[in-house]
Amino acid sequence: MIEISTNTEKKQWNQYAAENVAAKYSHLFDWGECLATTYSVRIFRLAAINTQTNQICGILPLVLFDPPGKDKRLISLPYTDAAGILADDSESGRSLLLAALTLADKLGADHVELRQDRALQSFFQQQKTIDSWCYAPHHFKTGLLRPLPASVDTLWADLSSKVRNQIRKAERCGCIAKAGGVELLADFYAVFSENMRDLGSPVHAPELFQSLIDSESLRTAIIVIYLHAKPAAAAFVLLHNETLYNPWASSLRRYRQFCPNMLLYLSMLEYAVNNYCTWFDFGRSSPDAPACRFKLQWGAKMEPLGWHVFSRKPHDWDPRRESLEYDNWKSIDLERSRQDGPAIRRWISL
C-alpha cells in the first residue's frame, strides 16, 4: 500500500534523492526551496510512502505557477529542465501522479506539467485521459549528455581537431579559467546578465544564485573565463550523483573572436572529470538550434526530454506558448535589464 505525505522532513527527502540513481540535483529539497523563496511562489513536496516499511518510495516536487491573467499551473519544476516524478516502481509513480492531479483540483490549477527525462507510460499506461484530465506529451526540447573518461588527457584526445584548435586559440589570446564559488558570483552574473540582455531574455534575479551557493545540500561551482583580467565567459554548475549539470553558461559577444566559450566548456568538462563524474549534462536545447549543434561537437548525445501536460477539460496548455526571447529587450539599457528583468522572468517558467 502507498500513502502520500506532504510534510516529509528535509533530511528524509534528500536521503531518498541521494540514494536513487535516477535523481537529479533538481530533486533535492533546496533546489525547489531556492526557486520558491527567490520568486515568492508556493512549493509542494509529495512523497510516496510504503506503508509496510514506512519508507519513501517516490517523490514529486511541485511549484504553483500563477502568472497574472494566465492559467494557473502546477509545475515540476519551473526554470528547470527536468525534475518530475522519481519513484521506485509504477505503483508509487502512479500514486504521485494522481496526488498531483488531486492537489491541482484543490488549488484550482488547470494544468499539471511534469518535466522528465523518463517516460511516463508505466505510471498510467499512456491513457489519453484520467478522470477529468487530458494528457498531452511535448518533445520540442532535447537533453544533451556525454559520458566522461577517467582522465583529462583522455578527454582532450577525444575532442576533434577543430575543437582543440579553437581552445588553443583562446589560450593564445590570453584567456584563463578560474573555478570557485561565491567569490566568482559577481563576475558570473555580469557575464550572464549581459548575455541574456543580448539574447532578448529577461534575466534571473541575482538572489537566486546566491541562495543556491548558500545551500548546504546543493554542490555548486562557478567557472569564469577571463581575458586580460576581464570576465568574458562564465558558467554555473551543480554536481549530483556523479553527474555535473550546466543549467547556465554564457559568453560575451564582443569577445567571441577570442573563443572564450570554447575554453569555458573544456574547463567544465575537466572540472567534472577531476571531481570523478561519469557524465556531463549540457542542459536542454531545441534539436535544430545552433546551441544544440555547438554541444554536439563536444561529444554530447541527444536524450529524450519530455514535458508532460495534464489539462483539466476543456482547457489545454502547450509549453511552446511561452518564450524567453523578446526583440525589444535586446535594445534595453543593460542596468535597466538587470533591474527590471527578474520581475518578468519570475512568470516565465522556461
C-alpha positions as CSV (number, residue, x, y, z in Angstrom):
1,M,0.0,0.0,0.0
2,I,1.1,3.5,-0.8
3,E,0.3,6.7,1.1
4,I,1.1,10.2,0.1
5,S,2.8,12.5,2.5
6,T,3.0,16.3,2.1
7,N,5.3,17.1,5.1
8,T,8.4,14.9,4.6
9,E,11.4,16.2,6.5
10,K,14.2,17.7,4.5
11,K,16.7,15.0,5.7
12,Q,14.5,12.1,4.6
13,W,13.7,13.8,1.3
14,N,17.4,14.4,0.5
15,Q,18.3,10.9,1.6
16,Y,16.0,9.4,-1.0
17,A,17.2,11.8,-3.7
18,A,20.8,10.8,-2.8
19,E,20.2,7.1,-2.9
20,N,18.0,6.9,-6.1
21,V,20.4,6.8,-9.0
22,A,17.9,8.4,-11.3
23,A,17.6,11.5,-9.2
24,K,18.8,14.9,-10.4
25,Y,20.0,17.9,-8.4
26,S,16.6,19.4,-9.1
27,H,15.0,16.7,-6.9
28,L,17.0,17.9,-3.9
29,F,15.0,19.8,-1.3
30,D,17.0,23.0,-1.5
31,W,16.7,23.4,-5.3
32,G,12.9,23.9,-5.1
33,E,13.3,25.9,-1.9
34,C,15.6,28.4,-3.6
35,L,13.2,28.8,-6.5
36,A,10.2,29.3,-4.3
37,T,12.0,31.7,-2.0
38,T,13.5,33.8,-4.7
39,Y,10.3,34.3,-6.6
40,S,7.7,34.0,-3.8
41,V,5.9,31.0,-5.3
42,R,4.4,28.1,-3.3
43,I,6.1,24.8,-3.4
44,F,4.6,21.4,-2.5
45,R,6.5,18.2,-1.9
46,L,4.7,14.9,-2.4
47,A,6.3,11.8,-1.1
48,A,5.0,8.3,-1.7
49,I,5.4,6.2,1.5
50,N,5.3,2.4,1.5
51,T,3.0,1.6,4.5
52,Q,4.7,-1.7,5.2
53,T,8.2,-0.4,5.5
54,N,7.3,3.3,6.3
55,Q,10.0,4.2,3.8
56,I,9.9,6.8,1.0
57,C,9.4,5.0,-2.4
58,G,8.9,8.1,-4.6
59,I,8.9,11.9,-4.6
60,L,7.5,14.7,-6.7
61,P,8.3,18.4,-6.1
62,L,5.7,20.9,-7.5
63,V,5.5,24.6,-7.7
64,L,2.3,26.5,-8.1
65,F,2.8,28.8,-11.0
66,D,0.1,31.5,-11.1
67,P,1.0,34.3,-13.6
68,P,-1.3,37.3,-13.5
69,G,-4.0,36.9,-16.1
70,K,-2.9,33.4,-17.2
71,D,-3.7,29.8,-16.5
72,K,-2.7,28.5,-13.1
73,R,-0.3,25.5,-13.3
74,L,1.4,23.0,-11.1
75,I,4.9,22.5,-12.5
76,S,7.7,20.1,-11.6
77,L,9.7,22.3,-11.8
78,P,9.7,25.8,-13.3
79,Y,13.0,27.3,-14.5
80,T,14.3,23.7,-14.6
81,D,15.0,21.3,-17.5
82,A,13.7,18.2,-15.7
83,A,12.5,17.1,-12.3
84,G,9.2,15.3,-12.3
85,I,8.2,12.0,-10.7
86,L,11.0,10.0,-9.2
87,A,9.8,6.6,-8.0
88,D,10.9,3.1,-7.2
89,D,8.0,1.4,-9.1
90,S,5.0,2.1,-11.3
91,E,2.5,1.9,-8.3
92,S,4.4,4.6,-6.5
93,G,4.7,6.7,-9.6
94,R,1.0,6.5,-10.4
95,S,0.1,7.4,-6.8
96,L,2.2,10.5,-7.1
97,L,0.7,11.5,-10.4
98,L,-2.9,11.0,-9.0
99,A,-1.9,13.0,-5.9
100,A,-0.6,15.8,-8.1
101,L,-3.9,15.9,-10.0
102,T,-5.9,15.9,-6.8
103,L,-3.7,18.8,-5.5
104,A,-4.4,20.7,-8.7
105,D,-8.1,20.3,-8.1
106,K,-7.8,21.6,-4.6
107,L,-5.7,24.6,-5.7
108,G,-7.8,25.4,-8.7
109,A,-5.0,24.8,-11.2
110,D,-6.0,23.9,-14.7
111,H,-2.7,22.2,-15.7
112,V,-0.1,19.9,-14.2
113,E,3.2,20.0,-16.1
114,L,5.8,17.3,-15.4
115,R,9.3,17.8,-16.9
116,Q,11.0,14.5,-17.1
117,D,13.8,12.7,-18.9
118,R,12.0,9.5,-18.4
119,A,8.8,8.2,-20.0
120,L,5.5,8.3,-18.0
121,Q,4.0,5.2,-19.7
122,S,4.4,3.0,-16.7
123,F,2.6,5.5,-14.5
124,F,-0.6,5.5,-16.4
125,Q,-0.3,3.2,-19.4
126,Q,-0.5,6.0,-21.9
127,Q,-4.1,6.8,-21.2
128,K,-5.2,10.0,-23.0
129,T,-7.5,10.9,-20.1
130,I,-7.5,10.4,-16.4
131,D,-10.9,11.3,-14.9
132,S,-11.5,14.9,-15.9
133,W,-7.9,15.4,-17.1
134,C,-6.5,15.1,-20.7
135,Y,-2.9,14.2,-21.3
136,A,-0.5,15.7,-24.0
137,P,3.2,14.9,-24.2
138,H,5.6,17.6,-25.7
139,H,9.1,16.8,-27.0
140,F,10.2,20.2,-28.5
141,K,13.3,20.2,-26.3
142,T,16.1,17.6,-26.0
143,G,18.6,16.9,-23.3
144,L,22.3,16.6,-24.1
145,L,24.6,14.3,-22.2
146,R,28.1,12.9,-22.7
147,P,29.9,10.2,-20.8
148,L,33.2,11.2,-19.3
149,P,36.6,9.4,-19.3
150,A,38.7,8.8,-16.3
151,S,41.4,11.4,-17.1
152,V,41.6,14.9,-18.6
153,D,44.2,13.6,-21.0
154,T,41.8,11.1,-22.5
155,L,39.1,13.8,-22.6
156,W,41.4,16.0,-24.6
157,A,42.3,13.2,-27.0
158,D,38.6,12.5,-27.5
159,L,37.9,16.0,-28.8
160,S,38.0,16.8,-32.5
161,S,40.9,18.7,-34.0
162,K,38.6,21.7,-34.8
163,V,37.6,21.9,-31.1
164,R,41.1,21.6,-29.9
165,N,42.3,24.3,-32.2
166,Q,39.7,26.7,-31.0
167,I,40.6,26.0,-27.4
168,R,44.3,26.7,-28.2
169,K,43.3,30.0,-29.9
170,A,41.5,31.1,-26.7
171,E,44.7,30.3,-24.7
172,R,47.0,32.0,-27.1
173,C,44.8,35.1,-26.9
174,G,45.3,35.2,-23.2
175,C,42.1,33.5,-21.9
176,I,42.5,31.8,-18.5
177,A,40.0,29.8,-16.5
178,K,39.1,30.0,-12.8
179,A,36.8,27.7,-10.8
180,G,35.4,28.6,-7.4
181,G,32.4,29.6,-5.5
182,V,30.8,32.8,-4.1
183,E,33.9,34.9,-4.8
184,L,33.2,34.5,-8.6
185,L,29.5,35.2,-8.4
186,A,29.7,38.9,-9.3
187,D,31.7,38.1,-12.4
188,F,29.4,35.2,-13.4
189,Y,26.4,37.4,-13.1
190,A,28.0,40.3,-15.0
191,V,28.5,37.9,-18.0
192,F,25.3,36.1,-17.6
193,S,23.0,39.1,-17.3
194,E,24.6,40.9,-20.3
195,N,24.4,37.8,-22.5
196,M,20.7,37.4,-21.5
197,R,20.0,41.0,-22.5
198,D,21.8,40.5,-25.8
199,L,19.6,37.4,-26.4
200,G,16.5,39.4,-25.6
201,S,15.8,37.4,-22.5
202,P,14.9,38.8,-19.0
203,V,17.5,37.7,-16.5
204,H,17.1,35.7,-13.3
205,A,17.4,37.5,-10.1
206,P,20.9,37.5,-8.6
207,E,19.4,36.4,-5.3
208,L,18.6,33.0,-6.9
209,F,22.3,32.2,-7.5
210,Q,23.3,33.5,-4.1
211,S,20.8,31.2,-2.4
212,L,21.9,28.2,-4.5
213,I,25.5,28.8,-3.4
214,D,24.5,29.2,0.2
215,S,22.6,25.9,0.2
216,E,24.1,23.2,2.4
217,S,22.9,20.3,0.2
218,L,23.5,21.6,-3.3
219,R,27.0,21.1,-4.6
220,T,27.6,24.2,-6.8
221,A,30.5,25.8,-8.5
222,I,31.2,28.8,-10.8
223,I,33.7,28.7,-13.7
224,V,34.8,32.0,-15.2
225,I,37.0,32.6,-18.3
226,Y,39.0,35.9,-18.1
227,L,40.5,37.7,-21.0
228,H,43.1,40.2,-19.7
229,A,41.5,40.2,-16.3
230,K,38.0,40.8,-17.6
231,P,35.3,38.2,-17.4
232,A,34.4,37.0,-20.9
233,A,32.5,33.8,-20.3
234,A,31.0,32.1,-17.3
235,A,29.0,29.1,-16.1
236,F,27.1,27.9,-13.0
237,V,27.3,24.2,-12.5
238,L,25.8,21.7,-10.0
239,L,27.2,18.2,-9.1
240,H,24.9,15.3,-8.1
241,N,25.0,11.6,-8.5
242,E,28.3,11.6,-10.4
243,T,26.9,14.0,-13.0
244,L,27.9,17.6,-13.5
245,Y,25.0,19.7,-14.7
246,N,25.3,23.0,-16.5
247,P,22.0,24.9,-16.5
248,W,23.6,28.3,-17.1
249,A,26.5,29.2,-19.4
250,S,27.2,32.5,-21.2
251,S,29.8,34.3,-23.1
252,L,30.0,37.9,-24.2
253,R,29.6,38.7,-27.9
254,R,32.4,41.3,-28.0
255,Y,34.9,38.6,-27.1
256,R,33.6,35.9,-29.5
257,Q,36.6,36.1,-31.8
258,F,38.9,35.0,-28.9
259,C,36.9,31.8,-28.3
260,P,36.4,32.1,-24.6
261,N,33.3,29.9,-24.8
262,M,35.5,27.0,-26.1
263,L,37.8,27.2,-23.1
264,L,34.7,27.5,-20.8
265,Y,33.3,24.2,-22.0
266,L,36.6,22.4,-21.8
267,S,37.0,23.8,-18.2
268,M,33.6,22.5,-17.2
269,L,34.4,19.0,-18.7
270,E,37.8,19.0,-16.9
271,Y,36.1,20.1,-13.6
272,A,33.7,17.2,-14.0
273,V,36.5,14.6,-14.7
274,N,38.6,15.9,-11.8
275,N,35.5,15.5,-9.5
276,Y,35.1,11.9,-10.5
277,C,31.9,12.5,-12.5
278,T,30.9,9.9,-15.1
279,W,28.5,12.2,-17.0
280,F,28.3,15.8,-18.1
281,D,24.8,17.3,-18.7
282,F,24.9,20.2,-21.2
283,G,21.3,21.2,-20.4
284,R,18.4,21.4,-22.8
285,S,18.3,22.7,-26.3
286,S,15.9,22.9,-29.3
287,P,17.1,20.0,-31.5
288,D,17.7,22.1,-34.6
289,A,19.2,25.2,-32.8
290,P,22.8,26.4,-33.2
291,A,23.2,25.8,-29.4
292,C,22.4,22.1,-29.9
293,R,24.9,21.8,-32.7
294,F,27.5,23.5,-30.5
295,K,27.0,21.0,-27.7
296,L,27.1,18.0,-30.1
297,Q,30.6,18.9,-31.2
298,W,31.7,18.2,-27.6
299,G,30.6,14.6,-27.9
300,A,27.1,15.1,-26.4
301,K,24.3,12.8,-27.4
302,M,20.7,13.9,-27.5
303,E,18.5,12.3,-24.9
304,P,14.7,12.3,-24.6
305,L,13.3,15.2,-22.6
306,G,9.5,15.2,-22.3
307,W,7.3,17.9,-20.8
308,H,4.1,16.1,-20.0
309,V,1.0,18.2,-19.6
310,F,-2.3,17.2,-17.9
311,S,-5.0,19.7,-18.5
312,R,-8.5,19.9,-17.0
313,K,-11.2,19.7,-19.6
314,P,-11.9,21.8,-21.6
315,H,-8.6,23.7,-21.0
316,D,-5.3,22.9,-22.8
317,W,-1.8,24.1,-22.5
318,D,1.2,24.0,-24.8
319,P,4.5,25.0,-23.2
320,R,5.6,26.5,-26.5
321,R,3.3,29.4,-25.9
322,E,6.0,30.8,-23.6
323,S,9.1,32.4,-24.9
324,L,12.4,33.7,-23.4
325,E,13.1,35.9,-26.4
326,Y,11.8,39.4,-26.9
327,D,13.3,41.6,-29.7
328,N,12.6,44.8,-27.8
329,W,14.6,43.5,-24.8
330,K,17.8,43.4,-26.8
331,S,18.0,47.2,-27.1
332,I,17.2,47.9,-23.4
333,D,19.9,49.6,-21.3
334,L,21.9,46.9,-19.5
335,E,21.4,48.2,-16.0
336,R,17.7,48.6,-16.6
337,S,17.6,45.0,-17.9
338,R,19.2,43.8,-14.7
339,Q,16.8,45.8,-12.6
340,D,13.6,45.0,-14.4
341,G,14.4,41.5,-15.7
342,P,13.8,39.4,-12.6
343,A,10.2,40.6,-12.2
344,I,9.4,39.5,-15.8
345,R,11.5,36.3,-15.5
346,R,9.5,35.3,-12.5
347,W,6.5,34.5,-14.6
348,I,8.3,32.7,-17.5
349,S,8.5,29.1,-16.4
350,L,11.1,28.0,-19.1
